[in-house]
Amino acid sequence: MTEDLGYGWQGDLIDMPAYLKRIGYDGDPAPTPETLRALHRGHTTSIPFENLEIMLGRPVDLSLDAVQSKLVERPRGGYCFEHNRLFAAVLERLGYEVTALAGRVTMGADKVLPATHALLLVRPPGRSGDEPAWLCDVGFGAGPLEPLRFRDGEEVEQDGWRFRLQKGRPVPTWTPATAGWELRQLLPEGWVQRHTFALNETFRIDFEVLNHYVSTSPRSPFTRRPFTQKFSSNAHRVLDGTKLTTTRPDGTTETRTLLPEELPETLASHFDIVLEAEDARRLVKSLRG
């Protein structure tokens, strides 16, 4: 048996038929840009974002077996490290070149924030180095629906949702070398810097370290309250604690506050997350205080 040195994404362990069924993809799996766009869209709209294991007092396991069991075999979701652990393995299995990156979620903030987000830089095999790679971001919970070509100023509209990839613009305390790249999203208040990232390759072991902080630190937003998202072509739904918000591509929003007892049914009907009875009971109890 060959020792696992930690490189790559263990694509040989992927249950490809089960994954493709989960995201509703029945097309040609040849590793082309067209396939990549379809897989990205299928994954983003089929598998929700959620942090409920943390709220239920369980660790977030990033082993491929655990991620497949949770995100593919069960009606559950995960957060960025789980989503991109899975998607990287799928793409690797299909023959794409995959490089993981770590991002700093800013949502417009100027201060330096920790790298707590994972994304992927992907290139179809056999392509010229002059052709741009593709930035894949299936684990943010708010799109994009499809990957963006990796070039400065790339701006896309996807079913009314708009995103822009650009080189980072230095602020007074940053140098051009550390500004890296940024992904922006058009929100009602205008173009907002969503996250920044540098082109430093990240490996599975780095996912483990970052995941430990995000899932256990009292400073992490994901250890404080339930947070789930479901993104589609016509709606972005967010459950933040007991507040349910639906945003449309035109910027209109609807918000209402739920009773703790409403969460299990809301998770099932709006996010396609079905909790086992005991987990539903524990989640409701944790929100009652």
C-alpha positions as CSV (number, residue, x, y, z in Angstrom):
1,M,0.0,0.0,0.0
2,T,1.4,3.4,-1.0
3,E,1.8,6.0,1.8
4,D,-0.5,8.9,1.5
5,L,1.8,12.0,1.3
6,G,-1.1,14.5,1.4
7,Y,-0.9,15.6,-2.2
8,G,-4.0,15.6,-4.5
9,W,-7.6,15.0,-3.6
10,Q,-8.1,11.2,-3.6
11,G,-10.3,11.3,-6.7
12,D,-10.0,7.6,-7.0
13,L,-12.2,7.2,-3.9
14,I,-15.1,9.2,-5.3
15,D,-18.4,7.4,-6.0
16,M,-19.0,9.3,-9.2
17,P,-22.4,7.8,-10.1
18,A,-23.8,8.8,-6.7
19,Y,-22.3,12.3,-6.9
20,L,-23.6,13.0,-10.4
21,K,-27.1,11.8,-9.3
22,R,-26.9,14.1,-6.3
23,I,-26.3,17.2,-8.4
24,G,-28.7,16.1,-11.2
25,Y,-26.0,15.8,-13.9
26,D,-26.5,13.2,-16.6
27,G,-24.4,14.8,-19.4
28,D,-21.0,13.9,-20.9
29,P,-18.3,13.9,-18.0
30,A,-15.5,14.7,-20.4
31,P,-13.2,17.3,-18.7
32,T,-14.1,20.4,-20.7
33,P,-15.0,23.9,-19.7
34,E,-18.7,23.1,-20.6
35,T,-18.7,20.2,-18.2
36,L,-17.1,22.2,-15.5
37,R,-19.7,24.9,-15.8
38,A,-22.5,22.3,-15.6
39,L,-21.0,20.5,-12.6
40,H,-20.4,23.8,-10.8
41,R,-24.0,24.9,-11.3
42,G,-25.4,21.5,-10.4
43,H,-23.3,21.3,-7.2
44,T,-24.1,24.9,-6.1
45,T,-27.8,24.6,-6.6
46,S,-28.2,21.0,-5.2
47,I,-26.0,20.8,-2.1
48,P,-26.8,23.4,0.6
49,F,-24.4,25.3,2.8
50,E,-24.7,24.6,6.5
51,N,-22.9,24.5,9.9
52,L,-25.3,22.3,11.8
53,E,-22.8,19.6,12.9
54,I,-21.1,22.3,15.0
55,M,-24.4,23.4,16.5
56,L,-25.1,19.7,17.4
57,G,-21.7,19.4,19.1
58,R,-20.0,17.2,16.6
59,P,-16.7,17.7,14.8
60,V,-16.6,18.5,11.1
61,D,-14.8,15.5,9.5
62,L,-13.1,16.3,6.2
63,S,-12.2,12.7,5.3
64,L,-13.5,12.0,1.9
65,D,-15.6,9.1,3.2
66,A,-17.3,11.4,5.7
67,V,-17.8,14.2,3.3
68,Q,-19.4,11.9,0.7
69,S,-21.6,10.3,3.3
70,K,-22.9,13.6,4.5
71,L,-23.2,15.7,1.3
72,V,-23.9,13.0,-1.2
73,E,-25.6,10.1,0.5
74,R,-27.7,12.0,3.0
75,P,-30.0,15.0,2.6
76,R,-27.4,17.3,4.2
77,G,-24.9,20.0,3.3
78,G,-21.7,21.5,4.6
79,Y,-19.5,24.5,4.6
80,C,-16.7,25.6,2.2
81,F,-14.1,23.0,3.3
82,E,-16.5,20.1,2.9
83,H,-17.9,21.4,-0.4
84,N,-14.5,22.0,-2.0
85,R,-13.0,18.8,-0.5
86,L,-15.7,17.0,-2.4
87,F,-15.6,19.0,-5.6
88,A,-11.8,18.9,-5.9
89,A,-11.9,15.1,-5.7
90,V,-14.6,14.9,-8.3
91,L,-12.7,17.2,-10.7
92,E,-9.5,15.4,-10.1
93,R,-11.2,12.0,-10.9
94,L,-12.5,13.5,-14.2
95,G,-9.0,14.7,-15.2
96,Y,-9.0,18.4,-14.4
97,E,-6.0,20.1,-12.9
98,V,-7.0,21.4,-9.5
99,T,-5.3,23.8,-7.2
100,A,-6.9,24.8,-3.9
101,L,-6.6,28.3,-2.5
102,A,-7.5,30.0,0.8
103,G,-9.5,33.2,0.9
104,R,-10.2,35.9,3.5
105,V,-14.0,36.7,3.7
106,T,-14.3,40.5,3.9
107,M,-17.7,41.5,2.7
108,G,-16.4,45.0,2.2
109,A,-14.3,45.2,5.4
110,D,-10.9,46.9,5.1
111,K,-9.2,45.2,8.0
112,V,-7.1,42.1,7.6
113,L,-9.3,39.0,8.4
114,P,-8.2,35.4,8.8
115,A,-8.2,33.0,5.8
116,T,-11.3,31.0,6.5
117,H,-12.6,30.2,3.0
118,A,-11.6,27.6,0.4
119,L,-11.9,27.9,-3.3
120,L,-10.4,26.1,-6.3
121,L,-8.4,27.1,-9.4
122,V,-9.2,24.6,-12.1
123,R,-7.8,24.0,-15.6
124,P,-9.1,21.4,-18.1
125,P,-6.4,19.0,-19.2
126,G,-4.3,19.6,-22.2
127,R,-5.0,23.3,-22.5
128,S,-2.4,25.9,-23.4
129,G,-0.9,27.8,-20.5
130,D,-2.0,31.0,-22.3
131,E,-5.7,30.1,-21.7
132,P,-7.1,31.3,-18.4
133,A,-7.9,28.8,-15.7
134,W,-11.3,28.8,-14.0
135,L,-12.1,30.0,-10.5
136,C,-14.6,27.6,-8.8
137,D,-16.4,28.6,-5.6
138,V,-19.0,26.0,-4.8
139,G,-18.7,26.4,-1.0
140,F,-19.6,30.0,-0.3
141,G,-23.4,29.4,-0.2
142,A,-24.2,32.5,-2.3
143,G,-22.9,31.5,-5.8
144,P,-21.6,32.1,-8.3
145,L,-23.7,29.6,-10.2
146,E,-20.8,28.8,-12.6
147,P,-17.0,29.3,-12.5
148,L,-15.4,32.5,-13.6
149,R,-12.5,32.6,-16.1
150,F,-9.4,33.6,-14.2
151,R,-8.5,36.9,-15.7
152,D,-8.5,40.4,-14.3
153,G,-11.8,42.2,-14.8
154,E,-13.8,39.1,-15.7
155,E,-17.4,40.1,-15.0
156,V,-20.4,37.8,-15.5
157,E,-24.1,37.9,-15.1
158,Q,-25.6,34.5,-14.3
159,D,-29.4,34.4,-14.3
160,G,-29.5,38.0,-12.9
161,W,-26.7,37.5,-10.3
162,R,-23.5,39.4,-11.1
163,F,-19.9,38.7,-10.1
164,R,-16.6,40.3,-10.9
165,L,-13.0,38.9,-10.5
166,Q,-10.2,41.3,-10.4
167,K,-6.7,41.9,-9.0
168,G,-6.7,43.2,-5.5
169,R,-6.6,46.9,-5.0
170,P,-4.0,47.7,-2.2
171,V,-5.2,49.7,0.8
172,P,-2.7,51.8,2.8
173,T,-1.4,48.9,4.9
174,W,-1.1,46.4,2.0
175,T,1.5,46.1,-0.7
176,P,0.6,45.1,-4.2
177,A,2.1,41.7,-3.6
178,T,-0.2,40.9,-0.7
179,A,-3.3,42.4,-2.2
180,G,-3.7,39.3,-4.5
181,W,-7.1,38.8,-6.1
182,E,-10.6,39.6,-5.0
183,L,-14.1,38.3,-6.0
184,R,-16.8,41.0,-5.9
185,Q,-20.6,40.6,-6.0
186,L,-23.2,43.1,-7.0
187,L,-25.5,43.7,-4.1
188,P,-28.2,46.3,-3.6
189,E,-25.6,48.6,-2.1
190,G,-23.3,48.2,-5.1
191,W,-20.2,46.1,-5.9
192,V,-19.0,44.5,-2.6
193,Q,-15.7,42.8,-2.2
194,R,-16.7,39.4,-1.0
195,H,-13.3,37.8,-0.4
196,T,-9.7,38.2,-1.2
197,F,-7.1,35.5,-1.9
198,A,-3.5,35.0,-3.1
199,L,-2.3,32.3,-5.5
200,N,-0.7,30.2,-2.8
201,E,-1.5,26.5,-3.2
202,T,-3.4,25.0,-0.3
203,F,-3.4,21.2,0.5
204,R,-5.6,18.8,2.4
205,I,-3.7,19.3,5.6
206,D,-4.2,23.0,5.3
207,F,-8.0,22.4,5.0
208,E,-7.7,20.4,8.3
209,V,-6.0,23.2,10.1
210,L,-8.4,25.9,8.9
211,N,-11.4,23.7,9.5
212,H,-10.3,23.3,13.1
213,Y,-10.3,27.0,13.7
214,V,-13.6,27.6,11.9
215,S,-15.4,24.8,13.7
216,T,-14.1,25.3,17.2
217,S,-13.0,28.9,17.9
218,P,-15.4,31.1,19.9
219,R,-14.3,33.8,17.5
220,S,-15.6,31.9,14.5
221,P,-19.1,33.0,13.3
222,F,-19.9,29.4,12.7
223,T,-19.7,28.4,16.3
224,R,-22.3,30.9,17.5
225,R,-25.6,30.1,15.8
226,P,-27.1,27.9,13.0
227,F,-26.3,29.3,9.6
228,T,-27.6,27.7,6.4
229,Q,-27.8,28.9,2.8
230,K,-29.4,27.6,-0.5
231,F,-28.6,29.3,-3.8
232,S,-30.5,28.9,-7.0
233,S,-31.1,30.8,-10.3
234,N,-33.9,32.8,-8.7
235,A,-33.3,33.0,-5.0
236,H,-30.7,33.1,-2.3
237,R,-32.1,31.8,1.0
238,V,-30.3,32.3,4.3
239,L,-31.2,31.0,7.7
240,D,-29.2,33.0,10.3
241,G,-30.1,31.8,13.7
242,T,-33.9,32.1,13.6
243,K,-34.0,34.8,10.9
244,L,-35.0,33.6,7.4
245,T,-34.1,35.9,4.5
246,T,-34.8,35.4,0.8
247,T,-33.0,37.6,-1.7
248,R,-33.9,37.7,-5.4
249,P,-31.5,38.6,-8.3
250,D,-33.1,42.1,-8.5
251,G,-32.1,42.8,-4.9
252,T,-35.6,42.5,-3.4
253,T,-35.6,40.7,0.0
254,E,-38.1,39.1,2.3
255,T,-37.3,38.5,6.0
256,R,-39.1,36.9,8.8
257,T,-38.2,35.6,12.3
258,L,-39.0,32.0,13.1
259,L,-39.8,30.2,16.3
260,P,-37.2,27.7,17.3
261,E,-39.8,24.9,16.7
262,E,-40.1,26.0,13.1
263,L,-36.5,25.3,12.2
264,P,-36.6,21.6,11.3
265,E,-39.5,22.0,8.9
266,T,-37.9,25.1,7.4
267,L,-34.6,23.4,6.9
268,A,-36.4,20.6,5.1
269,S,-38.7,22.7,2.9
270,H,-36.4,25.6,2.1
271,F,-32.9,24.1,2.2
272,D,-33.5,20.4,1.5
273,I,-31.8,19.5,4.8
274,V,-33.5,16.7,6.7
275,L,-32.4,16.2,10.3
276,E,-32.8,13.0,12.2
277,A,-35.4,13.3,14.9
278,E,-33.0,13.5,17.8
279,D,-30.8,16.1,16.0
280,A,-33.9,18.2,15.3
281,R,-34.9,18.1,19.0
282,R,-31.3,19.1,20.1
283,L,-31.2,22.0,17.6
284,V,-34.5,23.4,18.8
285,K,-33.4,23.1,22.4
286,S,-30.2,24.9,21.8
287,L,-32.1,27.9,20.3
288,R,-34.5,28.1,23.2
289,G,-31.6,28.9,25.4
